[in-house]
Amino acid sequence: MKPFILHHYANSPFSEKVRLILGAKGMAWHSVHVPSVMPKPDVLALTGGYRRTPFMQRGADIWCDTSLIARVLDRAQPQPPLYPAGVAGITQTLAQWADFTLFWAVIPYTLQPQGLTHVMAGVPPEGLKAFAADRAPFTAGMTRQTAADATVALKAYLGRLEDQLADGRAFLCGAQPSIADFSVAHCLWFIHLAPPMLGILQPCERLRAWYERVIAVGHGTPTIMKSADAIARAASTSTHEPVQVEPGLGFEVGESVTVTPTDYGRDPVVGVLVGLSDDEVVIERRDERAGTLHVHFPRLGFQIRKEAKT
Ligand SMILES: N[C@@H](CCC(=O)N[C@@H](CS)C(=O)NCC(=O)O)C(=O)O
């Protein structure tokens, strides 16, 4: 089986979530660095319009969103499990909370002026302007927390996580790491990019020790790959992962649809429906350079709409 290709960039927390999962599972992988702001022509060639980071590729299959990427990696390499028996439900619920609620407290908290200069160290003023201009439409429609809101929320959330570890457990849902640990860890990892902001973790002794345990899993074994080579890899692959459209879910195989994230970065991807279940939606699309691709999204958090007939 060929290694997965992760398309990511260094300072991306959700990429760190996947890098840590690859580390926990001891996997070898190909690493393609993508730009952190638009334009991203090589990204869009593969995803069809989805611009969020990271996404994963193998051959001509593309997986978007870390909740789905985590499931795919867990299927490919089941040990150690991301969804341990007995806590599989709660660990995914905690991960979902961290990936949205905790994340969107961490971002405005960390990017206050004294943190921003560290996260963006070395970026010239025009780069900072371009970043702000890129992210405004990306999060349009979301209520961005003020620094004061985010600080009070984050203090409460960190306190709750500290409580969760009060019985001396090594990881958030028990003795083994699970998806919840990686979803919380990538948020705390982002605060670590801005050392002056770390004071908020000072009272959380157990959480700080937990963080060191999670980060210690490392990133597995990455090999650098160029985005042009990843595109060529897709173009030279004529097979896809087996998928099917299950009946009774509101859509038929072969229908033209759009798939769009419901929270932010709401760029629709157009394609022909080839796979649908309660967990996943898969569309087929063609790109001049990358050939015929299957783009997979999680079903939860994504809206499917039939394309209007012309
Ligand atoms: N729910 C998504 C969230 C991904 C996300 O918000 N990624 C950030 C980077 S950490 C992003 O896409 N930023 C804009 C960009 O990279 O263009 C996931 O789990 O993958």
The ligand as a Gaussian input file, in Angstrom:
#p B3LYP/6-31G(d) Opt

LIG

0 1
 N      -12.877000      21.174000      10.348000
 C      -11.648000      21.342000       9.587000
 C      -10.955000      22.644000      10.023000
 C       -9.689000      22.935000       9.228000
 C       -9.184000      24.341000       9.451000
 O       -9.850000      25.232000       9.997000
 N       -7.954000      24.565000       9.005000
 C       -7.370000      25.889000       8.994000
 C       -5.847000      25.772000       9.203000
 S       -5.438000      25.019000      10.748000
 C       -7.552000      26.495000       7.640000
 O       -8.085000      25.847000       6.749000
 N       -7.120000      27.751000       7.433000
 C       -7.227000      28.374000       6.143000
 C       -6.331000      27.788000       5.094000
 O       -5.407000      27.013000       5.425000
 O       -6.512000      28.141000       3.939000
 C      -10.777000      20.109000       9.802000
 O      -10.972000      19.384000      10.788000
 O       -9.944000      19.818000       8.927000

